[in-house]
């Protein structure tokens, strides 16, 4: 993965070998001069040749965060919203919606996932993930909540992280 001076992703290279065949896939993101729009291209090199296609394009806010992305093949759109601290708080696709909450240390504490059967139908909550952290700031618990089509809690469970190791940056 390569980044520009604004820490935006410029390219991601993946090399794959499967069933004796190799291919190379590179995704490149190109930003306009003002940093307000982008286009994402995929180049796939395999034994059968090279193919370059436009995957998506979108817009960025003044902080360089993606606010919308349109996928070329399906014309599907994803919209994003952020809080004043730069945390993603909302993501909406045609049939799915995600809402996120954070604590004062900008750690994700909740992710709610909503679904709808068609554009004409309202979103219904399907599940929620609740995260807890230990005194060192490491995620140590996940609670999953499941909801029925009326938004009534129907079940869930807690997963305590017991044997995870973290690097110096606090990553698993």
C-alpha positions in Angstrom: 0.0 0.0 0.0 1.3 3.5 -0.9 0.0 6.8 0.5 0.4 10.5 -0.5 1.5 13.3 1.7 -2.1 13.8 3.0 -2.0 10.1 4.1 -4.6 9.1 1.5 -4.3 5.7 -0.1 -2.8 5.9 -3.6 -2.5 2.2 -4.4 -2.9 -1.3 -3.0 -1.1 -4.2 -4.7 -2.2 -7.8 -4.1 -0.3 -10.8 -5.5 -2.3 -14.0 -5.6 -1.3 -17.6 -6.4 -4.1 -20.0 -6.5 -4.4 -23.5 -8.1 -1.1 -23.0 -9.8 -2.2 -19.7 -11.4 -0.9 -16.3 -10.5 -2.4 -12.9 -10.9 -1.5 -9.4 -9.8 -4.3 -6.9 -8.8 -3.5 -3.3 -8.2 -6.1 -0.7 -7.1 -5.1 2.9 -7.8 -6.9 6.0 -6.5 -6.5 9.2 -8.4 -7.5 12.5 -6.8 -8.3 15.8 -8.6 -6.1 18.8 -8.1 -8.3 20.2 -5.4 -8.6 16.9 -3.5 -12.4 17.0 -3.8 -13.0 14.1 -6.2 -11.4 10.7 -6.8 -11.5 7.8 -9.2 -10.5 4.3 -8.3 -9.1 1.9 -11.0 -8.3 -1.8 -10.8 -5.6 -3.3 -13.0 -5.5 -7.1 -13.1 -2.5 -8.8 -14.7 -2.9 -12.5 -15.3 -1.7 -15.2 -17.8 -4.6 -14.1 -20.1 -3.4 -10.4 -20.2 -3.9 -7.1 -18.6 -7.3 -5.5 -17.8 -7.8 -1.9 -16.4 -11.3 -0.9 -15.3 -12.8 2.0 -13.5 -14.2 0.6 -10.2 -15.7 3.7 -8.6 -15.6 7.5 -8.3 -16.6 9.8 -5.5 -16.4 13.0 -3.6 -14.3 14.1 -0.6 -15.0 16.7 2.1 -12.6 19.5 3.1 -10.8 17.0 5.4 -10.2 14.5 2.5 -12.7 12.0 3.8 -15.0 10.2 1.4 -18.5 11.5 1.5 -19.9 9.5 -1.4 -18.8 6.8 -3.7 -20.5 5.5 -6.9 -19.6 2.1 -8.2 -19.2 2.0 -12.0 -20.6 -1.5 -12.7 -23.7 -1.5 -10.5 -24.2 2.3 -10.1 -24.6 1.6 -6.4 -23.9 4.6 -4.2 -22.5 4.7 -0.6 -22.8 7.9 1.4 -20.7 8.6 4.5 -20.9 11.1 7.4 -18.3 12.0 10.0 -18.3 13.7 13.4 -16.3 16.8 14.2 -13.4 14.6 15.3 -13.2 12.8 12.0 -14.8 9.5 13.1 -17.1 7.8 10.6 -20.6 7.9 12.2 -22.9 7.0 9.3 -22.7 4.9 6.1 -25.7 4.3 3.9 -26.1 2.0 0.9 -29.3 1.3 -1.0 -30.4 -1.6 1.3 -28.0 -1.3 4.3 -27.2 1.5 6.8 -24.6 1.6 9.5 -24.4 4.0 12.5 -21.3 4.2 14.7 -20.6 5.7 18.1 -17.3 6.5 19.8 -16.0 7.3 23.3 -13.9 10.4 24.2 -10.7 8.5 23.1 -12.2 8.0 19.6 -12.6 4.3 20.2 -15.6 2.7 18.5 -18.1 1.7 21.2 -21.1 0.8 19.1 -22.0 -0.2 15.5 -25.6 -0.6 14.6 -26.6 -2.3 11.3 -29.9 -1.7 9.6 -31.4 -3.4 6.6 -34.4 -2.8 4.3 -35.9 -5.1 1.6 -36.3 -2.4 -1.0 -35.8 1.4 -1.4 -39.4 2.0 -0.7 -39.3 0.2 2.7 -37.9 1.8 5.9 -34.7 0.7 7.5 -35.0 -1.8 10.3 -32.3 -2.5 12.9 -30.9 -6.1 12.5 -28.0 -6.2 14.9 -25.7 -4.1 17.0 -22.1 -4.5 18.2 -21.1 -3.0 21.5 -17.4 -2.8 22.4 -15.7 -2.3 25.7 -12.1 -1.5 26.5 -9.7 -2.3 29.4 -7.7 0.3 31.3 -4.9 0.1 28.7 -7.4 1.1 26.0 -7.4 -2.3 24.4 -10.7 -3.8 23.2 -11.6 -6.6 25.6 -15.3 -7.3 25.1 -17.8 -7.5 22.3 -21.6 -7.8 22.8 -23.7 -8.8 19.8 -27.4 -7.9 19.9 -29.8 -9.3 17.4 -33.2 -7.8 16.5 -36.3 -9.0 14.8 -38.1 -7.2 12.0 -40.0 -5.0 14.5 -36.7 -3.9 16.2 -37.3 -6.0 19.3 -34.1 -7.5 20.9 -34.2 -11.2 20.3 -30.8 -12.4 21.5 -27.2 -11.9 21.6 -24.1 -12.7 23.5 -20.8 -11.5 24.9 -17.4 -12.4 23.6 -14.6 -11.5 26.0 -11.2 -11.3 24.3 -8.9 -13.3 26.5 -5.8 -14.3 24.6 -5.3 -11.5 22.2 -1.9 -9.8 21.9 -1.4 -6.2 20.9 1.5 -4.4 19.3 2.9 -1.0 20.6 0.2 0.9 18.7 -2.6 -1.1 20.3 -3.5 -3.2 17.3 -4.3 -6.9 17.6 
